[in-house]
């Protein structure tokens, strides 16, 4: 595989541009003087930055650490929110276990009411006030409701 070099045609540079390009070496001492002046002005700033680079790095690390701490503790999924959600989760677990136990008790009661004759009789006596032949049931009257009116206030 061989490489061929293609010769490009020479481009015509306008005379005005060519004249400016030829005059650039005349401005070189002025450009060097400007660059030297800028370096003279910037050297103390560069030296101060170089000396304090450790302080700046330490300050940046401290600021980053502080931001991370605040974000971890108080952020959208921070420790404060995590503890609240954990407490809520524990409360919900307790509620679920309590409701499951209650459900299990009701299931056992339903099974007993379907198959156990003693349980059926007990519920019939308590809820429906059924009796066997020859038995007498005494029912106490319900206590009168408390009105909350003061008797002395009516006498005045």
C-alpha positions in Angstrom: 0.0 0.0 0.0 1.6 3.2 -1.1 1.0 6.7 0.0 0.8 9.5 -2.5 1.3 13.1 -1.7 -1.1 15.4 -3.4 0.2 18.8 -4.1 -2.3 21.4 -3.3 -2.5 24.5 -5.5 -1.1 27.6 -3.9 -3.6 29.9 -2.5 -3.5 33.5 -3.3 -3.2 35.7 -0.2 -4.5 39.2 -0.6 -1.9 41.9 -0.7 -3.2 43.7 2.4 -3.0 40.5 4.5 0.4 39.6 3.2 1.7 43.1 4.1 0.4 42.8 7.7 2.0 39.3 8.0 5.3 40.8 6.9 5.1 43.6 9.5 4.5 41.2 12.5 8.2 41.0 13.4 8.2 44.7 14.0 5.7 44.3 16.9 7.5 41.5 18.6 9.5 43.6 21.1 6.3 45.4 22.1 4.5 42.0 22.6 7.4 40.7 24.7 7.4 43.8 26.8 3.7 43.5 27.5 4.1 39.8 28.4 7.0 40.6 30.7 4.9 43.3 32.4 2.0 41.0 33.0 4.3 38.4 34.5 5.8 41.0 36.8 2.3 41.9 38.0 1.1 38.3 38.3 4.2 36.8 40.1 3.2 38.0 43.6 -0.3 36.6 43.1 1.0 33.3 41.8 3.5 33.1 44.7 0.7 33.8 47.2 -1.5 31.2 45.6 1.4 28.7 45.7 2.0 29.3 49.4 -1.6 29.1 50.4 -2.5 26.1 48.2 -2.6 23.7 51.2 -4.9 26.1 53.1 -7.2 26.3 50.1 -7.2 22.6 49.6 -8.0 22.0 53.3 -10.8 24.6 53.2 -12.2 23.0 50.1 -12.1 19.5 51.8 -13.7 20.9 54.9 -16.5 22.6 52.9 -17.1 19.4 51.0 -17.2 17.4 54.3 -19.6 19.8 55.9 -21.9 19.7 52.8 -21.8 15.9 52.8 -22.6 15.8 56.5 -25.6 18.1 56.1 -26.8 16.1 53.1 -26.5 12.8 54.9 -28.2 13.9 58.1 -30.9 16.3 56.7 -31.2 15.3 53.0 -34.2 13.8 51.3 -33.2 10.3 52.4 -31.1 11.4 55.4 -30.8 9.9 58.8 -33.6 12.0 60.2 -36.1 10.7 57.6 -34.6 7.2 57.9 -35.4 7.1 61.6 -38.9 8.4 61.1 -39.6 5.8 58.4 -38.0 3.1 60.6 -40.3 4.1 63.5 -43.3 4.1 61.2 -42.3 0.7 59.8 -42.1 -0.7 63.4 -45.5 0.7 64.3 -47.0 -0.8 61.1 -45.4 -4.2 61.8 -47.0 -4.2 65.3 -50.4 -3.2 63.9 -50.1 -5.9 61.2 -49.2 -8.6 63.8 -52.1 -7.5 66.1 -54.5 -7.6 63.2 -53.3 -11.0 62.1 -53.8 -12.3 65.6 -57.3 -10.8 65.7 -58.1 -12.3 62.3 -56.8 -15.7 63.6 -59.0 -15.5 66.7 -62.1 -14.6 64.5 -61.3 -17.6 62.2 -61.1 -19.9 65.2 -64.4 -18.5 66.6 -66.1 -19.0 63.2 -64.9 -22.6 63.0 -66.1 -23.2 66.5 -69.5 -21.7 65.7 -69.8 -24.0 62.7 -68.9 -27.2 64.4 -68.9 -27.0 68.3 -72.4 -27.4 69.8 -71.4 -25.9 73.1 -70.2 -22.7 71.4 -73.4 -22.5 69.4 -75.5 -22.9 72.6 -73.4 -20.3 74.4 -73.9 -17.7 71.7 -77.6 -18.5 71.4 -78.0 -17.9 75.2 -75.9 -14.7 75.3 -76.9 -13.0 72.1 -80.4 -14.2 71.4 -81.5 -14.9 75.0 -82.6 -18.5 74.2 -83.4 -20.8 77.1 -83.9 -24.5 77.6 -87.4 -25.7 78.6 -88.0 -25.1 82.3 -85.2 -22.4 82.6 -86.0 -18.8 83.7 -83.8 -15.9 82.5 -83.4 -12.8 84.5 -82.5 -9.7 82.5 -81.5 -6.6 84.4 -82.6 -3.2 83.0 -80.1 -0.9 81.4 -78.9 1.9 83.6 -80.5 5.3 82.9 -78.4 7.6 80.8 -76.6 10.4 82.6 -78.1 13.7 81.6 -75.2 15.9 82.8 -77.6 18.5 84.1 -76.8 19.9 87.5 -79.7 19.5 90.0 -78.5 22.5 92.1 -78.5 24.9 89.1 -82.2 24.1 88.5 -83.0 25.0 92.2 -81.5 28.5 92.0 
